[in-house]
Amino acid sequence: MTLSREEREAFLAEPHVGALSVVERPDRAPLTVPIWYQYEPGGELWIATGPDARKTQAIRAAGHFGLMVERSAPTARYVSVRGPVVRIEPGSPERSRELARRYIPAARVEEYLEFERTHIGTQVIVHMRPEHWLSSDLGPEW
């Protein structure tokens, strides 16, 4: 069963790990990688990634990307969204903290942020405007 606009946006706003897909080369299947993301209903979706990462280079070249999130319980449900990149901006401590709070237990956020500063390094924030949606909830029997 297809989700309503409100249902799919609420589901996308939950802290799932996304599967980002972007065309890297026209003669290959899309590059698909797991990624943390942020989204608020009705707004833009954004990801943080290294400025020279393979996925970042592919996103810059393609000008758009897709993201799919799913769960298997209590029902099998997914939302897939595609759209254009609307801007890429430098990362910031505030964005890092926002994303960490979404995915990391509160007691470990500071530890993660230190790890990010010392091991991951500089990030860029890629904003995407969701335009094309696919969604489904297969119900509790699956």
N, C-alpha and C positions, 0 to 999 in steps of 0.2 A: 504494500500500500504506500503510495506516494505521501510524503509529509506535506503539511500545509507550510506556507511561508513562515509563520510564527514558530512552528515545530522545528523546521530545518535550521532556522537562524538560532534558536535556543540550543539545539543540539551542537551546532558548530561552535557556539560560545562556551561549551563545556571544555575542560582541559584534556582533550584527547591528543595522542601523538598523531600527527598528520603524515600522510604519504604525499610528498611533493613530487610532481611530474613536470618536466620541461623538455622540449625538443632541444637536444644538444647538436645533433647532426641529422640532416634529412634522410640519410640512408640507414638510420638505426632507430630502434625503439626509443621512446623517451627515457631520459635519465630519471630515475625514481628513487628517492631517498626519504628516510624518516626525518621528521623535523618538529620542533615545538613551534607554536604559532599563537597569536592573540587575535581575538575577534570579539566585537560587541555587536549585537543585532542592529542591522541597518547601516553599519559602518564599513570601514575598510578592514581587510584582513592584513596582518603583517607578520613577517618572520625576521629573525636576526640570523645573520650568516657572515662568514668571513668575506672581506671585500674581494679577495682573489680566489675564492673557492670555485671549484668546477661548476657547481650549481649557480653561483652568482654570475659567472661568465655566461652561462647558457641563458639565464633569465634576462640579462642585459641584451644579449643578441636577439632573443625571441620576442621580448617585450611583453610577455605574458607567461602564466604558468597555471597549473591546476593543483588542487589539494583535495585529498580524500581522507575522511575520518570515519571510523567504524567502532562498533562494540558488538559483543556477542550475547551479553546478558544485561537486563532480564529479557530482552528481545534482540534479535539480529537487526541492527539498524545501521544505515550509513548515510552520509551526505558527501557529495562531490561538488566542488565549485571550481569554476575557471573564470579568469578575467585578466584584464590588462594591468600591467604595472603602472601605477600612477606617480610614484616617486621613489627614489632611493636616497636615503639620508644617512649621515653618520650615526652610529650607535651612541648610546649615552648610559651613564650609570643608572639613571631613572628607568630607561627601557629594560636594561638588564635585570634590575630588581623586579620590575613588573612581570617579566616572563618567568623569573625564578620563583616568585611567589605563586604563580599559576601551577607550577609543576613540582616544586620541591617542598617537602614538609617545612613548616615555619621554623622549627628549631635548627634546620640545616641551611637556610637561605644564605646567611653570611658566609658560611664555609664554602658553599657553591660559588658565590660571587668572588671570593678570593681565588678559587680554582680558575674561574673564568679570566680574572685579571692576570694570573700568572701562567696559565697554560693555553688558553684559547686565544686571547689577545683581542685586537681590534675587530669590531663588528660593524656591519651596515644594517640598516633597517629597510626592508623592501616592502612597500605597500601595494596591495592589489585590490582592485575594485571588483567584488564578486558580480558577475554578469550571467553566467550560465550555471544552472543548478540541476543536479540529479539527486534523488533521495528515495529511500524506501525503509519501511519497517516491516519485517517479515512475520511479526507476531511472536507470541510466547512459545508456540509449539516447535520452533526450530531451535 
